[in-house]
Amino acid sequence: MNLRVAREEDKRTLEDLLMLITKWDSKGVQSRVSQFLEKSDRDFLIAVEDAVLIGYAGIREQEDSPIALPNSEEIAHIAWLGVHPNYRKRGTGSSLLQACNSWALKHEKKKIWLDCLPKVKVTSFYEQNGYRIEGTYNFNGRTRNVLTTHCE
C-alpha cells in the first residue's frame, strides 16, 4: 500500500469512493473534494494498492471545533477518514491516521481533532489509535464525539 497526497488526476476516483462510503450526493462530494484539492491549508491523503484507491483522509489546519479546545492555532482537523469496505481490517485506516499525524507535524501542529458518531466500533478504532474523547456536541439532532490526539 502506498500513501500519498491526492492530486487533481485522483479527483474522480476520490469522489466515487467518498460517495460509496458517505452516501452523500455527487454535488456535495464534488464541492468538498474540489475545496480540499484547491486550498493550501488542507490535503486529502490517499491510500493506493495495486493502482486502486482504497482509502482517504481529509486533513486541514484548524477549523474551530464544536467544543472549546485550547491553543486552537496548534491543532489540525481530520474532516474525513474512510476505507473501501473491501479493504477494511487490514491497517489502512490506522496507516492513514499515522499519515495525518505526519502531515500535522509538518504543518507545525501539536494536536489533531476529529469527530464521529458515538458508535462503539468507530470510537474504539480511534481510541486504539491514540485518540481520546474530549467531549460531545449535538449536530442536526445527533450526538457526536470530539476526539483528540497529540502529534508525535
C-alpha positions in Angstrom: 0.0 0.0 0.0 1.2 3.5 -0.9 0.2 6.6 1.0 0.4 10.0 -0.7 -1.3 13.4 -1.2 -4.1 13.3 -3.7 -3.6 15.0 -7.0 -6.0 16.5 -9.5 -6.0 13.3 -11.5 -7.3 11.4 -8.4 -10.4 13.6 -8.2 -13.0 11.4 -9.9 -11.9 8.2 -8.2 -11.8 10.0 -4.8 -15.3 11.4 -5.4 -16.6 7.9 -6.2 -15.1 6.4 -3.0 -16.4 9.3 -0.9 -19.9 8.7 -2.3 -19.7 5.0 -1.7 -18.7 5.4 1.9 -20.6 8.6 3.0 -23.7 8.1 0.8 -23.6 11.9 0.1 -24.9 13.2 -3.2 -22.5 13.9 -6.0 -22.7 17.7 -6.0 -21.9 17.8 -2.3 -18.9 15.4 -2.7 -17.6 17.3 -5.8 -17.7 20.6 -3.9 -15.9 19.2 -0.9 -13.2 17.4 -2.9 -12.6 20.5 -5.0 -12.2 22.6 -1.9 -9.6 20.2 -0.5 -7.6 19.9 -3.7 -7.6 23.7 -4.3 -6.8 25.2 -0.9 -3.2 25.3 0.5 -4.2 24.7 4.2 -5.6 21.2 3.6 -5.0 17.9 1.8 -6.6 14.6 1.0 -4.2 11.8 1.9 -4.9 8.7 0.0 -4.1 5.0 0.3 -3.5 3.2 -3.0 -3.0 -0.5 -3.5 -2.3 -2.1 -6.9 -3.3 1.2 -8.6 -6.7 1.2 -6.7 -7.7 4.0 -4.4 -8.7 2.2 -1.2 -8.9 4.9 1.4 -8.7 8.6 2.2 -8.2 11.1 5.0 -9.1 14.8 4.6 -7.0 16.9 7.0 -6.7 20.6 7.3 -5.3 23.3 9.5 -7.5 24.2 12.4 -11.1 24.9 11.9 -13.0 25.9 15.0 -14.0 22.8 16.8 -17.6 22.4 18.2 -16.2 22.3 21.7 -13.5 24.6 23.2 -10.0 23.3 22.6 -7.1 25.3 23.9 -4.4 26.7 21.6 -6.5 26.2 18.5 -3.8 27.5 16.2 -1.7 24.5 17.1 -4.5 22.0 16.1 -5.2 20.2 12.8 -8.6 18.7 12.0 -9.4 15.4 10.3 -12.6 16.1 8.4 -12.9 12.7 6.7 -11.5 9.3 7.1 -12.7 6.3 5.1 -11.6 3.0 3.7 -13.3 1.0 1.0 -15.4 -1.8 2.6 -13.4 -4.5 0.7 -10.1 -3.3 2.2 -11.1 -2.8 5.9 -9.5 -4.6 8.8 -6.1 -4.5 7.1 -4.5 -1.5 8.8 -5.4 1.1 6.1 -7.3 3.4 8.5 -4.5 3.3 11.1 -1.9 4.0 8.4 -4.0 7.0 7.2 -4.2 8.3 10.8 -0.4 8.0 11.1 0.0 9.9 7.8 -2.3 12.6 9.2 0.0 12.8 12.2 3.0 13.3 9.9 1.1 15.9 8.0 0.2 17.8 11.2 3.8 17.8 12.4 5.0 19.1 9.0 2.4 21.9 9.4 3.7 22.6 13.0 0.6 21.3 14.7 0.7 19.7 18.2 -2.7 18.1 18.2 -5.3 16.7 15.9 -9.1 16.6 16.5 -11.9 14.8 14.7 -15.5 14.0 15.4 -17.6 10.9 14.9 -20.9 9.4 15.8 -20.6 7.6 19.2 -20.7 4.1 17.7 -18.7 1.7 19.8 -16.7 0.3 16.8 -15.8 3.8 15.4 -14.9 5.3 18.7 -12.9 2.3 19.8 -11.0 2.4 16.5 -9.9 5.9 17.2 -9.0 5.1 20.8 -6.9 2.2 19.7 -5.0 4.7 17.6 -4.3 7.1 20.4 -7.3 9.4 20.4 -9.3 10.2 23.4 -12.8 11.7 23.8 -12.6 15.4 24.8 -16.4 16.0 24.7 -19.6 15.7 22.7 -21.8 18.1 20.8 -25.2 17.9 19.0 -25.3 18.3 15.3 -28.7 18.1 13.5 -30.2 16.3 16.4 -27.4 13.7 16.7 -24.7 13.5 19.3 -21.2 13.4 18.1 -17.9 12.7 19.9 -15.0 15.0 19.6 -11.7 13.1 19.9 -8.1 14.4 20.0 -4.6 13.1 20.0 -1.2 14.7 20.5 1.2 14.6 17.5 4.3 12.7 18.0 
